[in-house]
């Protein structure tokens, strides 16, 4: 902290203590990039580091294993212990046969004893194999269930887009990559115009249909490397790694026009419903800023678009000065 002229405040100390511990790979990478780029750790940068990596640090999503998986591991351990015990018993039995052979010298008795022991060993091995096969099937079932659960946890059920949690994680990694590679990163936020009117006039089912249509156009309008997500309510968001403000605005405008041209009809009657329009705000990532700060500029652009008449895109460069700002 002294080398980088960081004031020893409680929040700054919390950030650099976490950096020294190495518990957050994202924080370590971010600070290392800032140091390598000779970026000054001013009050704004220090605040963004604290808000992004310390104040909002959540619980580890990979905590305790599910009880079912833990029980399966215990069962497998029991099978292994049984196999070891059976193997010892088999060796001891063969040792007894060897001793009897040395004492009696009768080959028929020895052969009968060996056949009996081998038959028992084969039966035990078959039982153990069947148990392991059943356990393997159960493990496959658990793995499929966990995969499906992970998919559900990252997806918005109504629109099929990524959900807020998934978007937050994608954006965090995209910010780190943008700083490491010195590449742009942009975001645009969409809000459906007069969405409440669709719900009030036609019911929530039509409102949901409107939301799904806009989500479909958004998903089809971005690249595979981008992320389209439901941000909350009737707001959708797109994260575009590698895209600067101009490129991101072009994508947002193309999507806005496609939505305005789309036709929505009521499934029950086939009757066409009024046109759908959206307002969009666009911003580009600034070095070391928090995701919240970048999205806040999108939000301001979006609401400025609404004030100017809706059905338009406003970028951060077009923002009007905030009330009370110098």
C-alpha positions as CSV (number, residue, x, y, z in Angstrom):
1,X,0.0,0.0,0.0
2,X,2.9,2.3,0.8
3,X,4.6,1.6,-2.5
4,X,1.4,2.5,-4.4
5,X,0.6,5.5,-2.2
6,X,-2.7,4.0,-1.0
7,X,-4.1,5.7,2.1
8,X,-4.3,3.3,5.1
9,X,-8.0,3.6,5.6
10,X,-10.1,0.7,6.9
11,X,-11.7,0.0,3.5
12,X,-8.3,0.2,1.7
13,X,-6.7,-2.0,4.2
14,X,-9.5,-4.6,3.7
15,X,-8.9,-4.6,0.0
16,X,-5.1,-5.0,0.2
17,X,-5.3,-7.5,3.1
18,X,-7.5,-9.6,0.8
19,X,-5.0,-9.1,-2.0
20,X,-2.1,-10.2,0.2
21,X,-4.1,-13.3,1.3
22,X,-4.7,-14.3,-2.3
23,X,-8.2,-15.4,-1.6
24,X,-9.7,-13.6,-4.5
25,X,-8.1,-14.4,-7.8
26,X,-10.1,-11.7,-9.6
27,X,-8.9,-9.0,-7.1
28,X,-5.3,-10.1,-7.4
29,X,-5.5,-10.0,-11.2
30,X,-7.2,-6.6,-11.2
31,X,-4.6,-5.0,-8.9
32,X,-1.7,-6.5,-10.7
33,X,-3.0,-5.2,-14.0
34,X,-3.4,-1.7,-12.5
35,X,0.1,-1.8,-11.1
36,X,1.6,-3.0,-14.4
37,X,-0.3,-0.2,-16.2
38,X,1.0,2.4,-13.6
39,X,-2.5,3.3,-12.8
40,X,-2.9,5.7,-9.9
41,X,-4.8,4.3,-6.9
42,X,-7.0,7.4,-6.4
43,X,-10.0,7.6,-4.2
44,X,-12.4,6.5,-7.0
45,X,-10.3,3.5,-7.9
46,X,-9.9,2.4,-4.3
47,X,-13.6,2.7,-3.7
48,X,-14.5,0.7,-6.8
49,X,-12.1,-2.1,-5.7
50,X,-13.7,-2.2,-2.3
51,X,-17.2,-2.3,-3.5
52,X,-16.6,-4.8,-6.3
53,X,-14.3,-7.3,-4.5
54,X,-14.7,-6.9,-0.8
55,X,-18.0,-5.4,0.3
56,X,-20.1,-7.6,-2.0
57,X,-18.1,-10.8,-1.6
58,X,-20.7,-13.6,-1.4
59,X,-20.7,-17.1,0.1
60,X,-18.9,-19.9,-1.7
61,X,-21.4,-21.4,-4.1
62,X,-19.6,-24.8,-3.8
63,X,-20.1,-25.4,-0.1
64,X,-21.2,-28.7,1.3
65,X,-21.8,-31.6,-1.1
66,X,-25.4,-32.7,-1.4
67,X,-26.3,-35.4,1.1
68,X,-27.1,-37.9,-1.6
69,X,-23.6,-37.6,-3.1
70,X,-22.0,-37.8,0.3
71,X,-24.0,-41.0,1.0
72,X,-23.0,-42.5,-2.3
73,X,-19.3,-41.9,-1.5
74,X,-19.8,-43.6,1.9
75,X,-21.4,-46.6,0.1
76,X,-18.6,-46.9,-2.3
77,X,-16.1,-46.8,0.6
78,X,-18.0,-49.6,2.2
79,X,-17.8,-51.7,-1.0
80,X,-14.1,-51.1,-1.1
81,X,-13.7,-52.1,2.5
82,X,-15.7,-55.3,1.8
83,X,-13.5,-56.1,-1.2
84,X,-10.4,-55.8,0.9
85,X,-11.8,-58.0,3.6
86,X,-13.0,-60.6,1.1
87,X,-9.5,-60.6,-0.5
88,X,-7.9,-61.2,2.8
89,X,-10.3,-64.1,3.6
90,X,-9.6,-65.6,0.2
91,X,-5.8,-65.4,0.8
92,X,-6.2,-67.0,4.2
93,X,-8.4,-69.8,2.9
94,X,-5.8,-70.6,0.1
95,X,-3.1,-70.6,2.8
96,X,-5.1,-73.2,4.8
97,X,-5.4,-75.3,1.6
98,X,-1.7,-75.1,1.1
99,X,-1.1,-76.3,4.7
100,X,-3.5,-79.2,4.3
101,X,-1.8,-80.2,1.0
102,X,1.5,-80.3,2.7
103,X,0.1,-82.5,5.5
104,X,-2.1,-85.0,3.6
105,X,-0.7,-85.2,0.1
106,X,-4.2,-86.3,-1.2
107,X,-4.6,-84.4,-4.5
108,X,-8.4,-85.0,-4.8
109,X,-9.2,-83.3,-1.5
110,X,-6.9,-80.4,-2.3
111,X,-8.5,-79.9,-5.7
112,X,-12.0,-80.0,-4.2
113,X,-11.0,-77.4,-1.6
114,X,-9.5,-75.1,-4.2
115,X,-12.6,-75.4,-6.4
116,X,-14.8,-74.5,-3.5
117,X,-12.7,-71.5,-2.5
118,X,-12.5,-70.2,-6.1
119,X,-16.3,-70.6,-6.4
120,X,-16.8,-68.6,-3.3
121,X,-14.4,-65.9,-4.5
122,X,-16.2,-65.7,-7.9
123,X,-19.6,-65.3,-6.2
124,X,-18.2,-62.5,-4.0
125,X,-16.6,-60.8,-7.0
126,X,-19.9,-61.0,-8.9
127,X,-21.8,-59.5,-6.0
128,X,-19.3,-56.7,-5.6
129,X,-19.4,-56.0,-9.4
130,X,-23.2,-55.7,-9.3
131,X,-23.0,-53.3,-6.3
132,X,-20.5,-51.1,-8.1
133,X,-22.5,-51.1,-11.3
134,X,-25.6,-50.0,-9.3
135,X,-23.6,-47.3,-7.6
136,X,-22.2,-46.2,-10.9
137,X,-25.7,-45.8,-12.4
138,X,-26.7,-43.8,-9.3
139,X,-23.7,-41.6,-9.7
140,X,-24.6,-41.0,-13.4
141,X,-28.1,-40.0,-12.3
142,X,-26.8,-37.6,-9.7
143,X,-24.4,-36.1,-12.2
144,X,-27.2,-35.5,-14.7
145,X,-29.4,-34.0,-11.9
146,X,-26.6,-31.6,-10.9
147,X,-26.0,-30.6,-14.5
148,X,-29.7,-29.9,-14.9
149,X,-29.9,-28.0,-11.6
150,X,-26.9,-25.9,-12.7
151,X,-28.6,-25.1,-16.0
152,X,-31.7,-24.1,-14.2
153,X,-29.8,-22.0,-11.7
154,X,-28.2,-20.0,-14.5
155,X,-31.3,-19.6,-16.7
156,X,-34.4,-17.4,-16.4
157,X,-37.4,-19.7,-16.6
158,X,-39.7,-17.3,-18.6
159,X,-37.3,-16.0,-21.3
160,X,-34.7,-18.8,-21.5
161,X,-32.0,-16.1,-21.3
162,X,-29.2,-16.2,-18.7
163,X,-30.4,-15.0,-15.3
164,X,-29.0,-12.1,-13.1
165,X,-26.7,-14.4,-11.2
166,X,-25.2,-15.9,-14.3
167,X,-24.8,-12.4,-15.9
168,X,-23.0,-11.0,-12.8
169,X,-20.4,-13.8,-13.0
170,X,-20.0,-13.5,-16.8
171,X,-19.5,-9.7,-16.5
172,X,-17.0,-10.1,-13.7
173,X,-14.8,-12.5,-15.8
174,X,-15.3,-10.3,-18.9
175,X,-14.0,-7.2,-17.0
176,X,-10.9,-9.1,-15.9
177,X,-10.3,-10.3,-19.5
178,X,-10.8,-6.8,-20.9
179,X,-8.1,-5.4,-18.5
180,X,-5.7,-8.3,-19.1
181,X,-5.9,-8.1,-22.9
182,X,-6.4,-4.3,-23.1
183,X,-9.6,-4.9,-25.1
184,X,-13.0,-3.0,-25.0
185,X,-16.1,-4.3,-23.2
186,X,-19.5,-2.8,-23.6
187,X,-23.0,-3.4,-22.3
188,X,-26.5,-2.3,-23.3
189,X,-29.7,-2.3,-21.2
190,X,-33.1,-2.7,-22.7
191,X,-36.4,-1.7,-21.2
192,X,-39.8,-2.5,-22.9
193,X,-41.8,0.6,-23.5
194,X,-45.3,0.8,-21.9
195,X,-44.9,-2.8,-20.6
196,X,-47.4,-2.2,-17.8
197,X,-50.0,-1.3,-20.4
198,X,-49.6,-4.7,-22.1
199,X,-50.3,-6.4,-18.8
200,X,-53.2,-4.1,-17.9
201,X,-54.9,-4.2,-21.3
202,X,-54.3,-7.8,-22.3
203,X,-53.3,-9.7,-19.1
204,X,-50.1,-11.1,-17.8
205,X,-50.0,-13.9,-20.4
206,X,-49.7,-11.4,-23.2
207,X,-47.1,-9.5,-21.1
208,X,-45.1,-12.7,-20.8
209,X,-45.4,-13.2,-24.5
210,X,-44.1,-9.7,-25.2
211,X,-41.1,-10.4,-22.9
212,X,-40.3,-13.7,-24.6
213,X,-40.5,-12.1,-28.0
214,X,-38.1,-9.3,-27.1
215,X,-35.8,-11.9,-25.4
216,X,-35.8,-14.0,-28.6
217,X,-34.8,-11.0,-30.8
218,X,-32.1,-10.1,-28.3
219,X,-30.7,-13.6,-28.2
220,X,-30.6,-13.9,-32.0
221,X,-29.1,-10.4,-32.4
222,X,-25.9,-11.0,-30.4
223,X,-22.8,-13.2,-31.0
224,X,-22.1,-16.6,-29.4
225,X,-19.3,-14.9,-27.3
226,X,-21.8,-12.4,-26.0
227,X,-24.3,-12.9,-23.2
228,X,-27.9,-12.0,-23.2
229,X,-29.7,-12.0,-19.9
230,X,-32.8,-11.0,-18.0
231,X,-31.7,-8.2,-15.7
232,X,-35.0,-7.9,-13.8
233,X,-38.7,-7.3,-14.6
234,X,-39.0,-6.1,-18.1
235,X,-35.3,-5.2,-18.4
236,X,-32.9,-7.2,-20.4
237,X,-29.2,-6.8,-20.8
238,X,-26.4,-7.8,-23.2
239,X,-22.7,-8.0,-22.4
240,X,-20.4,-7.7,-25.5
241,X,-16.7,-8.6,-24.8
242,X,-14.4,-7.1,-27.4
243,X,-16.9,-4.5,-28.6
244,X,-16.3,-0.8,-28.1
245,X,-19.1,1.8,-27.6
246,X,-19.7,2.3,-31.3
247,X,-19.9,-1.4,-32.2
248,X,-22.2,-2.1,-29.2
249,X,-24.5,0.8,-30.2
250,X,-24.8,-0.6,-33.7
251,X,-25.9,-4.0,-32.3
252,X,-28.3,-2.3,-29.9
253,X,-29.8,-0.2,-32.7
254,X,-30.2,-3.2,-35.0
255,X,-32.1,-5.1,-32.2
256,X,-34.2,-2.1,-31.4
257,X,-35.4,-1.8,-35.1
258,X,-36.1,-5.6,-35.3
259,X,-38.3,-5.4,-32.2
260,X,-40.2,-2.4,-33.6
261,X,-40.8,-4.3,-36.8
262,X,-42.0,-7.5,-35.1
263,X,-45.7,-8.4,-35.1
264,X,-47.3,-9.8,-32.0
265,X,-50.7,-11.6,-32.2
266,X,-52.9,-13.1,-29.5
267,X,-52.7,-16.8,-29.6
268,X,-56.3,-17.3,-28.7
269,X,-57.9,-15.0,-31.3
270,X,-55.1,-14.4,-33.8
271,X,-55.7,-10.7,-33.4
272,X,-52.7,-8.4,-33.9
273,X,-51.6,-6.5,-30.8
274,X,-50.1,-3.0,-31.0
275,X,-46.4,-2.6,-31.9
276,X,-43.6,-3.2,-29.3
277,X,-40.8,-0.8,-28.8
278,X,-37.9,-0.6,-26.4
279,X,-35.6,2.0,-25.0
280,X,-31.9,1.2,-24.7
281,X,-28.9,2.6,-22.8
282,X,-25.3,1.8,-23.8
283,X,-22.0,2.1,-22.0
284,X,-18.4,1.0,-22.2
285,X,-16.3,-0.4,-19.4
286,X,-13.7,1.9,-17.9
287,X,-10.5,0.5,-16.3
288,X,-11.1,-0.9,-12.8
289,X,-14.6,0.3,-12.4
290,X,-17.3,-1.8,-10.9
291,X,-20.0,-3.5,-13.0
292,X,-22.6,-1.4,-11.1
293,X,-21.0,1.8,-12.2
294,X,-21.0,0.7,-15.9
295,X,-24.6,-0.5,-15.7
296,X,-25.7,2.7,-13.9
297,X,-24.6,4.7,-17.0
298,X,-26.7,2.3,-19.2
299,X,-29.6,2.9,-16.9
300,X,-29.3,6.7,-17.2
301,X,-29.1,6.4,-20.9
302,X,-32.2,4.2,-21.0
303,X,-34.3,6.6,-19.0
304,X,-33.1,9.5,-21.0
305,X,-34.3,7.6,-24.1
306,X,-37.7,7.3,-22.4
307,X,-37.7,11.1,-21.6
308,X,-36.9,11.8,-25.3
309,X,-40.0,9.9,-26.5
310,X,-39.0,6.1,-26.2
311,X,-38.1,3.7,-29.0
312,X,-34.5,4.9,-29.2
313,X,-30.9,4.2,-28.1
314,X,-28.9,6.6,-25.9
315,X,-25.2,6.1,-25.3
316,X,-23.1,7.3,-22.3
317,X,-21.6,10.0,-24.5
318,X,-25.1,11.5,-25.0
319,X,-26.0,11.6,-21.3
320,X,-27.4,14.9,-20.0
321,X,-25.6,16.3,-16.9
322,X,-27.2,15.0,-13.7
323,X,-29.1,17.4,-11.6
324,X,-26.8,19.1,-9.1
325,X,-23.7,18.1,-11.0
326,X,-21.0,20.8,-11.6
